[in-house]
């Protein structure tokens, strides 16, 4: 076996002649976590001034400013509300100056650039002025961490996350965005006292599920409130600032920088290859030659995923060996701590456990790990300390190896985060959620794969995702550069790699949508119109901003169309008539072809090889090909799993093997065309010939294929007017009335075209040129018409029709009366935002909970908070005892009733999909938990990760709390008492143990 130094000693680097340089070693030092002042004062050697000054600023002002308005000059604060133990970077200083002027600002910068310093200034300014300030973060875990960080810096800090409230009267309140929106809905007195709101990670607003919460809270805040928005780099930051200035009638400034405190070097490791290849250096230069070396290593077969038995899911023996070598290199060269990102929880655990022979900590560090660990779990019960996940993690941590993903127990995730920030974990295996929010940079980041499953397909990691994760590499004040390593197991085009590394970050696009809860909450407030919220949304703003561009594009197309001239109006009329009839004939023939191609008609003519097929392949016309074979796709019609999957994915029922005359453009020199996966192309038969030719049994040899090609040419010569086709009536036996009508129409149109003046008075070339010119002009005018229609749609209120339909749903279900006045059902739904409010309300008013025990009621509600897929799609409740399955079947009936009402009001909804989203997979476990079972016993009933179980139970408790509040609001004291008891039964032991950050 080759020596590791031979394998990894040579790095593609700065020496272009040899393509090698080494990563410099650094002394192995375990830094203690500094106090906040020390952390703030730590800076690496000063970066070049041009890099620091590489900032872009923009100021958005409200409309209707007085004539001659000039933006005031921005000066540093004369008496700053907060001083720092270090010199502020230019982007920080500029943002602080805006805040000191009491003007809103959006700061867009990379991870670890120092955005937090700007937020702290806003807090300090509020405290100095005796004004209240809110600090919002996307999730509860981040709120807890931010609460701890701000407590280190300021005295008067509180926390509100729904299930935890600490010092709610504090001047500075940290809360989740959902809590802020809820306060705004209810007109909380606190909102009257707020002067500043800080939105951390505001790019979360584009999140499909929760982005609407951010957008609504921003809109509903009073105009006098000032904002600090902290964001990752977003390309449309100025558009966001324009929106804020418009809806809140105040200036909003943008401070944008691409400055990265610690530059990054990006390497590729071709799996199964011989080393790392530097593809982007610390100056951001792409090394094309090194990239090609890496890809050549894959092409040679060393990095072939299939040979290693791995494929796209990860975890093969070759993958483990490669990763082991990389981690060993990182440790030997003191490039730790490192984060190894994988895109599945199971992969994280498999890779970490594969390092079972490695040990990266000394005795002192092992003792520190054990001390932190035991102190953290000291609050757990004896039973919870014996949980397999709790016991299994400590040995890994003591060896300097950590795991972090959503399936871990929350307390274990926090232990891992704390140990990692203290430098006690050297190699952390994590999913991409670790890259979001928490301040835990590393020296090195490794991607075990650069493809990820997005719910539909495996795709390359997007530029925004790559920027987010790779941004964790490089610790400010400690590292002169960060190292990023991509493990690649398949050939990647340079354009794909460059797009990943250099592509623009994801824009901040609105994900605004209307919910029934939002609609009802706004309808019950007299001064608020639900339509106002839509008109003020970022979604509507972006639509309206698109309109001028669409109109401009339409005008360009219309101008281009005017340049297409004809000699006279008569000529235009002639060409238009001919063109319209030709298009009708084309459409008619397509309809005929759709019927002719049905298996019932053509299958018997596809059984014998040698027939000519006119083929369209993935939209490209190939002309006549020769049929080799026709086979039924395996599994079709046989029942079985394969057949079920095929029918679900709308796969074709038959597979045709057809020889086509084409140029070899796609295959490698060493590969035969026969090796291509022909099942992955979409083949369409345009016509079938009446003639057949003889073809050899084995057509894989070049000689056999040449013979077939010669035969095709001979047949074409024999029939110069066209190869005879199968007659759809005489040969295929189609005598359907609708089909005969189509044939007659096609014949009529063909005759009309043949008799047309354009066909008789113009030579073929002139006629063709005229038709093409007319088609070009018509196409441009049609595209212009479409663009103008889009522009009109952009200028009308978005979701107006949806709003009307949703109001009809609320009336039909009795949430509001005919006059739009909110009723008891509606007031109940106002309290429910953790699950489907319409279904929950129908369960309550349908009396479903009346005859159920507390435990049964809570178990039933778990179907609405457990978001994993049903394992048994035919009967998801099979295996459950009747006292649980019967309530679930009632839930399904209620859900189906609600779905039908929604559909009847014109809203597009799949009834079965709506019903199937309620999953009883956690009912038995929740029932046992409410009965007092130990967590280890409950976990055996779930089949899920421990973290998933706890997340479900916590969401469930939140839903139970909301139903309790709803019951109280409508005066249903019996239901209120039942769910109060339910909340008490859920909230115990490890499921609700306190956060280590509090």
VENWOWO-V792159 format. One record per residue. N is the residue number from 1. SS is DSSP state (~ for helix, > for strand, _ for the rest). Layout:
N;SS + N;SS
//
This chain:
1;_ + 2;_ + 3;_ + 4;~ + 5;~ + 6;~ + 7;~ + 8;~ + 9;_ + 10;_ + 11;> + 12;> + 13;_ + 14;_ + 15;_ + 16;_ + 17;_ + 18;_ + 19;_ + 20;_ + 21;> + 22;_ + 23;_ + 24;_ + 25;_ + 26;_ + 27;_ + 28;_ + 29;_ + 30;_ + 31;_ + 32;_ + 33;_ + 34;_ + 35;_ + 36;~ + 37;~ + 38;~ + 39;~ + 40;~ + 41;~ + 42;_ + 43;_ + 44;_ + 45;_ + 46;_ + 47;_ + 48;_ + 49;~ + 50;~ + 51;~ + 52;~ + 53;_ + 54;_ + 55;> + 56;> + 57;> + 58;> + 59;> + 60;> + 61;_ + 62;_ + 63;_ + 64;_ + 65;_ + 66;_ + 67;_ + 68;_ + 69;_ + 70;_ + 71;_ + 72;_ + 73;_ + 74;_ + 75;_ + 76;_ + 77;_ + 78;_ + 79;_ + 80;_ + 81;_ + 82;_ + 83;_ + 84;_ + 85;_ + 86;_ + 87;_ + 88;_ + 89;_ + 90;~ + 91;~ + 92;~ + 93;~ + 94;~ + 95;~ + 96;~ + 97;~ + 98;~ + 99;~ + 100;~ + 101;_ + 102;_ + 103;_ + 104;> + 105;> + 106;> + 107;> + 108;> + 109;_ + 110;_ + 111;_ + 112;_ + 113;_ + 114;_ + 115;~ + 116;~ + 117;~ + 118;~ + 119;~ + 120;~ + 121;~ + 122;~ + 123;~ + 124;~ + 125;~ + 126;~ + 127;~ + 128;~ + 129;~ + 130;_ + 131;_ + 132;> + 133;> + 134;> + 135;> + 136;> + 137;> + 138;_ + 139;_ + 140;~ + 141;~ + 142;~ + 143;~ + 144;~ + 145;~ + 146;~ + 147;~ + 148;~ + 149;~ + 150;~ + 151;~ + 152;~ + 153;~ + 154;_ + 155;_ + 156;_ + 157;> + 158;> + 159;> + 160;> + 161;_ + 162;_ + 163;_ + 164;_ + 165;> + 166;> + 167;_ + 168;_ + 169;_ + 170;_ + 171;_ + 172;> + 173;> + 174;> + 175;> + 176;> + 177;~ + 178;~ + 179;~ + 180;~ + 181;~ + 182;~ + 183;~ + 184;~ + 185;~ + 186;_ + 187;_ + 188;_ + 189;_ + 190;~ + 191;~ + 192;~ + 193;~ + 194;> + 195;> + 196;> + 197;> + 198;> + 199;> + 200;_ + 201;_ + 202;~ + 203;~ + 204;~ + 205;~ + 206;~ + 207;_ + 208;_ + 209;_ + 210;_ + 211;~ + 212;~ + 213;~ + 214;~ + 215;~ + 216;~ + 217;~ + 218;~ + 219;~ + 220;~ + 221;_ + 222;_ + 223;_ + 224;_ + 225;_ + 226;> + 227;> + 228;> + 229;> + 230;> + 231;> + 232;_ + 233;_ + 234;_ + 235;_ + 236;_ + 237;~ + 238;~ + 239;~ + 240;~ + 241;~ + 242;~ + 243;~ + 244;~ + 245;~ + 246;~ + 247;~ + 248;~ + 249;_ + 250;_ + 251;_ + 252;> + 253;> + 254;> + 255;> + 256;> + 257;> + 258;_ + 259;_ + 260;_ + 261;_ + 262;_ + 263;_ + 264;> + 265;> + 266;> + 267;> + 268;> + 269;> + 270;> + 271;_ + 272;_ + 273;_ + 274;_ + 275;_ + 276;> + 277;> + 278;> + 279;> + 280;> + 281;_ + 282;_ + 283;_ + 284;_ + 285;_ + 286;> + 287;_ + 288;~ + 289;~ + 290;~ + 291;~ + 292;~ + 293;~ + 294;~ + 295;~ + 296;~ + 297;~ + 298;~ + 299;~ + 300;_ + 301;_ + 302;_ + 303;_ + 304;_ + 305;_ + 306;_ + 307;_ + 308;_ + 309;_ + 310;_ + 311;~ + 312;~ + 313;~ + 314;_ + 315;_ + 316;_ + 317;~ + 318;~ + 319;~ + 320;~ + 321;~ + 322;~ + 323;~ + 324;~ + 325;~ + 326;~ + 327;~ + 328;~ + 329;~ + 330;~ + 331;~ + 332;~ + 333;_ + 334;_ + 335;_ + 336;_ + 337;_ + 338;> + 339;> + 340;> + 341;> + 342;_ + 343;_ + 344;_ + 345;~ + 346;~ + 347;~ + 348;~ + 349;~ + 350;~ + 351;~ + 352;~ + 353;~ + 354;~ + 355;_ + 356;_ + 357;_ + 358;_ + 359;_ + 360;_ + 361;_ + 362;_ + 363;~ + 364;~ + 365;~ + 366;~ + 367;~ + 368;~ + 369;~ + 370;~ + 371;~ + 372;~ + 373;~ + 374;~ + 375;~ + 376;~ + 377;~ + 378;_ + 379;_ + 380;_ + 381;_ + 382;~ + 383;~ + 384;~ + 385;~ + 386;_ + 387;_ + 388;~ + 389;~ + 390;~ + 391;~ + 392;~ + 393;~ + 394;~ + 395;~ + 396;~ + 397;~ + 398;~ + 399;_ + 400;_ + 401;> + 402;> + 403;> + 404;> + 405;_ + 406;_ + 407;_ + 408;_ + 409;_ + 410;~ + 411;~ + 412;~ + 413;~ + 414;~ + 415;~ + 416;~ + 417;~ + 418;~ + 419;~ + 420;~ + 421;~ + 422;_ + 423;_ + 424;_ + 425;_ + 426;_ + 427;> + 428;> + 429;> + 430;> + 431;_ + 432;~ + 433;~ + 434;~ + 435;~ + 436;_ + 437;_ + 438;_ + 439;_ + 440;_ + 441;_ + 442;> + 443;_ + 444;> + 445;> + 446;> + 447;> + 448;_ + 449;_ + 450;_ + 451;> + 452;> + 453;> + 454;_ + 455;_ + 456;_ + 457;_ + 458;> + 459;> + 460;> + 461;_ + 462;_ + 463;~ + 464;~ + 465;~ + 466;~ + 467;~ + 468;~ + 469;~ + 470;~ + 471;_ + 472;_ + 473;> + 474;_ + 475;_ + 476;_ + 477;_ + 478;_ + 479;_ + 480;_ + 481;_ + 482;> + 483;> + 484;> + 485;> + 486;> + 487;> + 488;> + 489;_ + 490;_ + 491;_ + 492;_ + 493;_ + 494;~ + 495;~ + 496;~ + 497;~ + 498;~ + 499;~ + 500;~ + 501;~ + 502;~ + 503;_ + 504;_ + 505;_ + 506;_ + 507;_ + 508;_ + 509;_ + 510;_ + 511;_ + 512;_ + 513;_ + 514;_ + 515;_ + 516;~ + 517;~ + 518;~ + 519;~ + 520;~ + 521;~ + 522;~ + 523;~ + 524;_ + 525;_ + 526;_ + 527;_ + 528;_ + 529;_ + 530;~ + 531;~ + 532;~ + 533;~ + 534;~ + 535;~ + 536;_ + 537;_ + 538;~ + 539;~ + 540;~ + 541;~ + 542;~ + 543;~ + 544;~ + 545;~ + 546;~ + 547;~ + 548;~ + 549;~ + 550;~ + 551;~ + 552;~ + 553;~ + 554;~ + 555;~ + 556;~ + 557;~ + 558;~ + 559;~ + 560;~ + 561;~ + 562;~ + 563;_ + 564;_ + 565;_ + 566;_ + 567;_ + 568;_ + 569;~ + 570;~ + 571;~ + 572;~ + 573;~ + 574;~ + 575;~ + 576;~ + 577;~ + 578;~ + 579;~ + 580;~ + 581;~ + 582;~ + 583;~ + 584;~ + 585;~ + 586;~ + 587;~ + 588;~ + 589;~ + 590;~ + 591;~ + 592;~ + 593;~ + 594;~ + 595;~ + 596;~ + 597;_ + 598;_ + 599;~ + 600;~ + 601;~ + 602;~ + 603;~ + 604;~ + 605;~ + 606;_ + 607;_ + 608;_ + 609;_ + 610;_ + 611;> + 612;> + 613;> + 614;> + 615;> + 616;> + 617;> + 618;_ + 619;_ + 620;> + 621;> + 622;> + 623;> + 624;> + 625;> + 626;> + 627;> + 628;> + 629;> + 630;> + 631;> + 632;> + 633;_ + 634;_ + 635;_ + 636;_ + 637;_ + 638;_ + 639;_ + 640;~ + 641;~ + 642;~ + 643;~ + 644;~ + 645;~ + 646;~ + 647;~ + 648;~ + 649;_ + 650;_ + 651;_ + 652;_ + 653;_ + 654;> + 655;> + 656;> + 657;> + 658;> + 659;> + 660;_ + 661;_ + 662;_ + 663;_ + 664;_ + 665;_ + 666;_ + 667;_ + 668;_ + 669;_ + 670;_ + 671;_ + 672;_ + 673;~ + 674;~ + 675;~ + 676;_ + 677;_ + 678;~ + 679;~ + 680;~ + 681;_ + 682;_ + 683;> + 684;> + 685;> + 686;> + 687;> + 688;> + 689;> + 690;> + 691;> + 692;> + 693;_ + 694;_ + 695;_ + 696;_ + 697;_ + 698;_ + 699;_ + 700;_ + 701;_ + 702;~ + 703;~ + 704;~ + 705;~ + 706;~ + 707;~ + 708;~ + 709;~ + 710;~ + 711;~ + 712;~ + 713;~ + 714;~ + 715;~ + 716;~ + 717;~ + 718;~ + 719;_ + 720;_ + 721;_ + 722;_ + 723;_ + 724;_ + 725;> + 726;_ + 727;_ + 728;_ + 729;_ + 730;_ + 731;_ + 732;_ + 733;_ + 734;_ + 735;_ + 736;_ + 737;~ + 738;~ + 739;~ + 740;~ + 741;~ + 742;~ + 743;~ + 744;~ + 745;~ + 746;~ + 747;~ + 748;~ + 749;~ + 750;~ + 751;~ + 752;~ + 753;~ + 754;~ + 755;~ + 756;_ + 757;~ + 758;~ + 759;~ + 760;~ + 761;~ + 762;_ + 763;_ + 764;~ + 765;~ + 766;~ + 767;~ + 768;~ + 769;~ + 770;~ + 771;~ + 772;~ + 773;~ + 774;~ + 775;~ + 776;~ + 777;~ + 778;~ + 779;~ + 780;~ + 781;~ + 782;~ + 783;~ + 784;~ + 785;~ + 786;~ + 787;~ + 788;~ + 789;~ + 790;~ + 791;~ + 792;~ + 793;~ + 794;~ + 795;~ + 796;_ + 797;_ + 798;_ + 799;_ + 800;~ + 801;~ + 802;~ + 803;~ + 804;~ + 805;~ + 806;~ + 807;~ + 808;~ + 809;~ + 810;~ + 811;~ + 812;~ + 813;_ + 814;_ + 815;_ + 816;> + 817;_ + 818;_ + 819;_ + 820;_ + 821;_ + 822;> + 823;_ + 824;~ + 825;~ + 826;~ + 827;~ + 828;~ + 829;~ + 830;_ + 831;_ + 832;_ + 833;_ + 834;_ + 835;_ + 836;_ + 837;~ + 838;~ + 839;~ + 840;~ + 841;~ + 842;~ + 843;~ + 844;~ + 845;~ + 846;_ + 847;_ + 848;_ + 849;_ + 850;_ + 851;_ + 852;_ + 853;_ + 854;~ + 855;~ + 856;~ + 857;~ + 858;~ + 859;~ + 860;~ + 861;~ + 862;~ + 863;_ + 864;_ + 865;_ + 866;_ + 867;_ + 868;_ + 869;_ + 870;_ + 871;_ + 872;_ + 873;_ + 874;_ + 875;_ + 876;_ + 877;_ + 878;_ + 879;_ + 880;_ + 881;_ + 882;~ + 883;~ + 884;~ + 885;~ + 886;~ + 887;~ + 888;~ + 889;~ + 890;~ + 891;~ + 892;~ + 893;~ + 894;~ + 895;~ + 896;~ + 897;~ + 898;~ + 899;~ + 900;~ + 901;~ + 902;~ + 903;~ + 904;~ + 905;_ + 906;_ + 907;_ + 908;_ + 909;_ + 910;_ + 911;~ + 912;~ + 913;~ + 914;~ + 915;~ + 916;~ + 917;_ + 918;_ + 919;_ + 920;~ + 921;~ + 922;~ + 923;~ + 924;~ + 925;~ + 926;~ + 927;~ + 928;~ + 929;~ + 930;~ + 931;_ + 932;_ + 933;_ + 934;_ + 935;~ + 936;~ + 937;~ + 938;~ + 939;~ + 940;_ + 941;_ + 942;_ + 943;_ + 944;_ + 945;_ + 946;~ + 947;~ + 948;~ + 949;~ + 950;~ + 951;~ + 952;~ + 953;~ + 954;~ + 955;~ + 956;~ + 957;~ + 958;~ + 959;~ + 960;~ + 961;~ + 962;~ + 963;~ + 964;~ + 965;~ + 966;~ + 967;~ + 968;~ + 969;~ + 970;_ + 971;_ + 972;_ + 973;~ + 974;~ + 975;~ + 976;~ + 977;~ + 978;~ + 979;~ + 980;~ + 981;~ + 982;~ + 983;~ + 984;~ + 985;~ + 986;~ + 987;_ + 988;_ + 989;~ + 990;~ + 991;~ + 992;~ + 993;_ + 994;_ + 995;_ + 996;_ + 997;_ + 998;_
//
